[in-house]
Amino acid sequence: MKDAIVKLIESNYKKSRVWKIDLSGDYLTLNCTTNRGGLHPYIALRILNKYPEIRTVHFTGGWVEGVYTRETLRWSGYKVK
């Protein structure tokens, strides 16, 4: 599943790069860089919509750190399945 998530991110967001991925239970931690700020919610939304068994996506690395769940994305106005 880790390879599928990396492929999902790097194929849909061309200049994004996943350096490290850790999936423990339903908690996904990504060390990911993107070419523009603000892509993390969209990447998290794509992962959460595709893999219902994942509940939390945590981005680390660089200066930006974020944690996204279905509830926080829904409250922010994103369309979550």
HELIX and SHEET records of a PDB file:
HELIX    1   1 LYS A    2  ASN A   12  1                                  11    
HELIX    2   2 HIS A   40  LYS A   50  1                                  11    
HELIX    3   3 ARG A   70  TRP A   75  1                                   6    
SHEET    1   A 4 ARG A  17  SER A  24  0                                        
SHEET    2   A 4 TYR A  27  THR A  33 -1                                        
SHEET    3   A 4 THR A  56  THR A  60  1                                        
SHEET    4   A 4 GLY A  66  THR A  69 -1                                        
END                                                                             
